[in-house]
């Protein structure tokens, strides 16, 4: 919290200095030309592209703090003045509502088109009435993925689409495990058995790979395109993402579209 408070103080001081400079400009020159030179979202975007041509900018918005502009750079958000002389990286909080405005923007930017996911390449797991629908990119050998599976024992009424996303750099055998699970006669049972106790279906993996076409490599590419950086990473129907393993109560809250308190 100290770090966040420091960022807030720095931004506040920055805003005051900008406001002071703007006041001086209006005081010393009340002409229409002076007003016309006030920075806009378009002028800030143009200035940023000129100074940093190799940086991809997806959007520029006026922030809630006067004189400060929000710069969206892929999955990251920064802030700058109207002349793009200074850059600030940190989170802005609305203390009246206790809202992390920066995180809200980042969450919105990280949403995906859920309906466009290739569900035919996923293992479909239904529990209860299946009302709460979500997808998860998961590595069979990932300990956090196993923790998520354990949390799901406390959750009811969901439909989960399991996209096998082995990370070979961390778990050299995970791709073979993913292929064996996918090519088993009962994918759901094989998935649960492996995540619960590491039991693989009894099959000849080499023979299966000839007869069974696995989507593993396609899903690895898909996950990378969606910005999946670790497992598990979940997506709700509204496109919102949640990286990491949640506890049972947290998972239920998130699936219902409500705000969760991390770390509790």
Secondary structure, 3 states (H helix, E strand, C coil): CHHHHHHHHHHHHHHHHHHHHHHHHHHHCCCHHHHHCCCCHHHHHHHHHHHCCCCCCCEEEECCCCCCEEEEECCEEEEECCCCCCEECCCCEECCCCEEHHHHHHHHHCCCCHHHCCHHHCEEEEECCCCEEEEEEECCCCHHHHHHHHHHHHCCCEEEEEEECCCCCCCCCHHHHHHHHHCCCCHHHHHHHHHHHCCCCCCCHHHHHHHCCCCHHHHHHHHHHCCCCCCCEEEECCCCEEECCCCHHHHHHHHCCCCCCCCC
